[in-house]
Amino acid sequence: MFADDNLNDNAIVGMWYWDVLNDRLYADARMAALFNVDPLEAMRGTRCDAYVDGIHPDDREDVAREIERCVTAAIDFHREYRIASIAGERLISAFARCHRTEGGSAGHYVGMAFDITKQRSAESTTPTSRVADHVLQAYSIARQITDEELQQKLKDVLVRLGMNLAAETRERPT
């Protein structure tokens, strides 16, 4: 397992690949540690529920419903939720791109998670975090329209903002 400070040294805390048809979620070691999943199991692939079980009990049902909605509609996933990790309660922002089968159903998801705890709990927000909040709102709204190019551009901006927030977090004295 990782020491607590290792989970906080970068806003991007994990990446994963979920084979929906076989319900096998493959994740990196950081993601596994964050969700209290055995790292070897994560590499071999485990059920998605193993990660859902790592979500804060008050957020778990809502996130599970959103996962089901996204899979049923074969659309991208984005959600903010809390987890109880070895580092304590953390606020996570997770994004996953849906890749459809030839028949149009959800075949697999490729995603990443950002630890946004520090950004949300900071007494003074940075301009970057304020922009990220607005872009997250825009992305949530854009998911309701069919303009996939706009959705992709907003996701690209969110990834860039995540990298900038990670850099700001590393530069800030603790």
Secondary structure, 3 states (H helix, E strand, C coil): CCCHHHHHCCCEEEEEEEECCCCEEEECHHHHHHCCCCHHHHHHCECCHHHHCCECHHHHHHHHHHHHHHHHHCCCEEEEEEEEECCEEEEEEEEEEEEECCCCCEEEEEEEEEECHHHHHCCCCCHHHHHHHHHHHHHHHHCCCCCHHHHHHHHHHHHHHHHHHHHHHHHCCC
